[in-house]
């Protein structure tokens, strides 16, 4: 049963339905999710009994097909992150960049109040995310998978090039926080990706694409910060 004393991130970790509820209310469940639900409700002016009822309803309506990532094998969770979230970013980041260039050329002066911050914010986010994914795919994720395979085979953990997995995880979490700041900056600048009446199709596609990027990154960061990383650290600690 969900309680107001639980951290938002812990509630989200156990329920995809809870993630959807938090997204509806604009509640940060990834980078800033390690806060009690009661505190967040008070800050946003949301009645705790109303939110608890929605969270309970979401949990009750969960389908058997939803994977419980808190217990699924780590390699399965990593495959999901790679196929669902990394591939999304690799596909969408160049498309959003192309739309942003076109929109800035046509509307950059007219809508400077909302558009001016976007090139720097998005450009920095894209550069950081592309390097971030490379580090995860080439270094961190393979080590976590080797750890899991060794434990399953009853073997000692193989050595990692970076010492403890906690070391690169700390870096990844810092980069997630930076990405969250950039997302918030774009969200605020565009007033929640509000589409102006004069926007053309490319302009609308840009703002809708940024909204989808934000939603996907929130889920992506949540899976890593609140589920994969703590489980990887616990696995290493229990088998050293």
Backbone torsions as a table, in degrees:
resi	resn	phi	psi	omega
1	UNK	NA	133.3	-179.6
2	UNK	-75.0	138.1	177.8
3	UNK	-126.0	160.3	-178.9
4	UNK	-72.7	-13.0	178.5
5	UNK	-82.7	-16.3	-179.0
6	UNK	-71.1	147.3	173.8
7	UNK	-70.3	145.7	178.3
8	UNK	-56.9	-42.2	-177.4
9	UNK	-63.5	-36.2	179.5
10	UNK	-69.5	-38.6	177.6
11	UNK	-63.8	-44.8	-179.4
12	UNK	-64.5	-35.7	-178.2
13	UNK	-62.4	-29.6	-176.7
14	UNK	-95.0	-0.4	-174.4
15	UNK	-158.4	120.0	174.1
16	UNK	-66.4	-32.6	176.8
17	UNK	-61.9	-38.2	177.8
18	UNK	-63.9	-38.2	177.3
19	UNK	-57.6	-44.6	-179.1
20	UNK	-65.8	-37.8	177.3
21	UNK	-63.8	-46.3	-179.9
22	UNK	-61.8	-38.5	179.1
23	UNK	-64.4	-37.3	179.1
24	UNK	-62.3	-34.7	-178.1
25	UNK	-94.2	1.0	-178.8
26	UNK	68.0	31.8	-179.2
27	UNK	-91.5	126.6	179.7
28	UNK	-74.1	113.3	-179.7
29	UNK	-110.2	0.8	-178.8
30	UNK	-106.4	-89.4	-175.5
31	UNK	-63.3	-40.9	-177.7
32	UNK	-106.3	27.0	-173.3
33	UNK	-86.2	-5.7	-177.2
34	UNK	-85.3	57.2	179.5
35	UNK	-136.7	145.3	179.9
36	UNK	-61.0	144.5	-179.5
37	UNK	-58.4	-39.1	-179.0
38	UNK	-60.7	-40.5	179.6
39	UNK	-65.4	-43.2	-179.5
40	UNK	-65.8	-41.9	178.9
41	UNK	-61.0	-44.1	179.3
42	UNK	-62.4	-39.2	-179.0
43	UNK	-66.7	-37.3	-176.2
44	UNK	-96.2	-2.8	179.9
45	UNK	71.2	31.2	179.9
46	UNK	-99.4	125.9	176.6
47	UNK	-59.5	125.8	-176.1
48	UNK	-62.2	-38.2	-178.5
49	UNK	-66.0	-34.5	178.8
50	UNK	-67.1	-45.6	-178.6
51	UNK	-68.5	-40.5	178.0
52	UNK	-60.3	-40.7	179.8
53	UNK	-63.5	-40.1	179.4
54	UNK	-68.5	-37.5	178.3
55	UNK	-66.6	-41.3	178.6
56	UNK	-65.4	-40.4	178.8
57	UNK	-64.2	-40.3	179.3
58	UNK	-65.0	-40.2	179.2
59	UNK	-66.5	-39.1	-178.4
60	UNK	-68.3	-28.2	-177.6
61	UNK	-92.2	2.8	-179.5
62	UNK	-60.9	140.6	-179.7
63	UNK	-94.7	158.1	179.3
64	UNK	-64.4	-20.5	-176.8
65	UNK	-76.0	-15.4	179.2
66	UNK	-72.4	127.3	-178.9
67	UNK	-79.5	134.5	174.6
68	UNK	-87.4	98.5	-175.0
69	UNK	-72.2	-10.3	176.9
70	UNK	-76.5	-15.7	-179.6
71	UNK	-125.0	-15.0	-179.9
72	UNK	-63.0	152.7	176.9
73	UNK	-54.2	142.8	-177.4
74	UNK	-61.5	-37.9	-179.6
75	UNK	-65.3	-31.0	177.0
76	UNK	-69.1	-41.5	177.2
77	UNK	-63.1	-42.5	179.0
78	UNK	-63.1	-43.0	178.1
79	UNK	-60.5	-38.2	179.0
80	UNK	-65.2	-44.9	179.6
81	UNK	-61.6	-42.9	-178.9
82	UNK	-66.8	-48.3	-174.3
83	UNK	-75.8	-34.7	-176.8
84	UNK	-88.9	-48.0	-170.6
85	UNK	-98.9	-43.7	178.2
86	UNK	-66.1	-43.3	-179.8
87	UNK	-65.8	-36.1	176.2
88	UNK	-59.6	-47.7	-178.9
89	UNK	-64.3	-42.3	-179.0
90	UNK	-63.6	-31.1	178.9
91	UNK	-82.0	-43.6	-170.2
92	UNK	-85.3	-33.5	-177.2
93	UNK	-57.6	-46.1	177.5
94	UNK	-64.8	-35.3	-179.4
95	UNK	-67.6	-43.5	178.5
96	UNK	-64.3	-39.5	179.5
97	UNK	-61.6	-41.4	179.6
98	UNK	-65.2	-44.0	178.4
99	UNK	-63.5	-41.6	-178.4
100	UNK	-62.0	-41.7	177.8
101	UNK	-59.0	-45.2	-178.7
102	UNK	-65.5	-43.9	-178.3
103	UNK	-66.1	-39.2	-179.8
104	UNK	-65.6	-35.5	179.8
105	UNK	-66.4	-37.5	-174.8
106	UNK	-90.7	-41.2	-171.8
107	UNK	-115.2	1.5	-173.8
108	UNK	-56.3	-38.0	179.3
109	UNK	-80.7	-46.4	-178.2
110	UNK	-59.4	-42.7	-176.2
111	UNK	-114.2	38.8	-176.9
112	UNK	-57.9	-33.3	-177.3
113	UNK	-59.3	-35.3	-178.9
114	UNK	-102.1	-31.8	-173.2
115	UNK	-89.6	-28.0	-171.8
116	UNK	-53.4	-40.1	-178.6
117	UNK	-75.1	-14.6	-170.0
118	UNK	-66.0	-44.3	-177.6
119	UNK	-57.1	-43.7	-179.6
120	UNK	-70.2	-44.2	-179.0
121	UNK	-63.8	-48.9	-178.1
122	UNK	-69.8	-40.7	179.9
123	UNK	-59.9	-43.7	178.1
124	UNK	-66.2	-40.3	178.9
125	UNK	-63.1	-45.5	-178.5
126	UNK	-62.1	-46.4	-179.2
127	UNK	-60.5	-43.8	-178.7
128	UNK	-67.3	-41.7	-178.2
129	UNK	-66.6	-39.2	-178.7
130	UNK	-65.7	-40.8	176.1
131	UNK	-69.6	-39.4	179.6
132	UNK	-58.7	-48.1	179.9
133	UNK	-63.3	-38.6	179.4
134	UNK	-61.6	-44.0	180.0
135	UNK	-64.6	-39.1	178.7
136	UNK	-66.7	-45.1	-174.6
137	UNK	-70.8	-34.4	-175.2
138	UNK	-93.2	-23.8	-173.8
139	UNK	-122.5	-62.8	-169.8
140	UNK	-70.9	-52.7	-175.6
141	UNK	-60.6	-43.7	178.6
142	UNK	-60.1	-36.3	179.5
143	UNK	-67.3	-42.6	178.2
144	UNK	-60.5	-42.4	179.2
145	UNK	-65.9	-37.5	177.3
146	UNK	-67.8	-37.6	175.9
147	UNK	-58.4	-50.2	-177.4
148	UNK	-61.8	-41.9	-179.5
149	UNK	-65.4	-38.6	179.8
150	UNK	-65.3	-44.0	179.5
151	UNK	-63.3	-42.3	179.6
152	UNK	-62.8	-30.8	-179.3
153	UNK	-90.6	1.2	-179.3
154	UNK	71.6	27.6	-178.3
155	UNK	-107.5	166.1	175.6
156	UNK	-69.7	152.6	177.7
157	UNK	-65.7	134.9	177.4
158	UNK	-69.7	153.8	178.4
159	UNK	-66.3	146.4	177.7
160	UNK	-110.1	142.5	-176.5
161	UNK	-65.9	-16.3	-176.5
162	UNK	-113.8	19.7	-177.5
163	UNK	76.2	-126.3	178.7
164	UNK	-75.7	148.4	176.1
165	UNK	-64.8	-18.9	178.7
166	UNK	-62.3	-27.0	-177.8
167	UNK	-67.5	-56.5	177.4
168	UNK	-68.1	-29.0	178.7
169	UNK	-62.8	-39.4	177.6
170	UNK	-60.0	-41.3	178.1
171	UNK	-65.2	-44.2	-179.9
172	UNK	-60.9	-40.7	-179.6
173	UNK	-67.1	-37.4	176.0
174	UNK	-63.7	-40.6	178.6
175	UNK	-68.3	-35.0	174.7
176	UNK	-61.7	-41.6	179.0
177	UNK	-63.0	-40.9	177.7
178	UNK	-63.5	-41.6	177.6
179	UNK	-63.1	-40.0	178.2
180	UNK	-61.8	-38.7	177.7
181	UNK	-63.6	-42.2	179.3
182	UNK	-64.6	-42.5	177.9
183	UNK	-60.2	-43.8	-179.3
184	UNK	-64.2	-38.2	178.1
185	UNK	-62.3	-43.2	179.0
186	UNK	-68.8	-39.6	178.6
187	UNK	-60.7	-46.3	-177.8
188	UNK	-68.4	-42.2	-177.3
189	UNK	-61.5	-37.6	-177.1
190	UNK	-95.5	9.0	-179.1
191	UNK	56.0	50.4	179.2
192	UNK	73.2	32.3	179.1
193	UNK	62.8	37.2	177.7
194	UNK	-67.9	129.7	-177.0
195	UNK	-90.1	119.5	179.2
196	UNK	-70.6	154.1	-176.6
197	UNK	-59.2	-30.9	-175.7
198	UNK	-88.1	4.8	-175.0
199	UNK	-68.0	135.2	175.3
200	UNK	-81.7	-178.3	-178.0
201	UNK	-62.0	-41.7	-179.5
202	UNK	-64.8	-40.9	178.5
203	UNK	-61.2	-46.9	178.7
204	UNK	-62.9	-40.7	179.8
205	UNK	-65.0	-36.3	177.4
206	UNK	-61.4	-51.7	-176.6
207	UNK	-66.9	-39.2	176.0
208	UNK	-65.8	-37.2	177.8
209	UNK	-66.0	-38.5	177.0
210	UNK	-66.0	-38.1	177.7
211	UNK	-64.1	-44.5	178.5
212	UNK	-64.1	-37.8	177.4
213	UNK	-61.3	-44.1	179.8
214	UNK	-62.6	-46.8	-178.5
215	UNK	-62.5	-43.2	-178.9
216	UNK	-67.1	-41.6	-179.2
217	UNK	-66.6	-35.6	176.4
218	UNK	-59.3	-45.8	179.2
219	UNK	-67.8	-40.3	179.1
220	UNK	-59.3	-52.6	-178.4
221	UNK	-65.1	-37.9	177.9
222	UNK	-59.5	-47.7	-179.2
223	UNK	-60.1	-35.3	-179.1
224	UNK	-82.0	-55.2	-175.5
225	UNK	-62.4	-43.2	-169.8
226	UNK	-98.3	-14.0	-178.1
227	UNK	-126.8	-63.0	-174.8
228	UNK	-62.2	-51.1	-174.7
229	UNK	-64.4	-47.9	177.7
230	UNK	-61.3	-37.5	179.4
231	UNK	-68.3	-37.2	178.6
232	UNK	-66.4	-42.2	178.5
233	UNK	-63.8	-42.0	179.7
234	UNK	-65.3	-39.4	178.4
235	UNK	-61.8	-46.5	178.9
236	UNK	-62.4	-46.4	-177.4
237	UNK	-61.5	-38.9	-176.7
238	UNK	-76.0	-14.5	-173.7
239	UNK	-123.1	14.3	175.9
240	UNK	-77.1	NA	NA
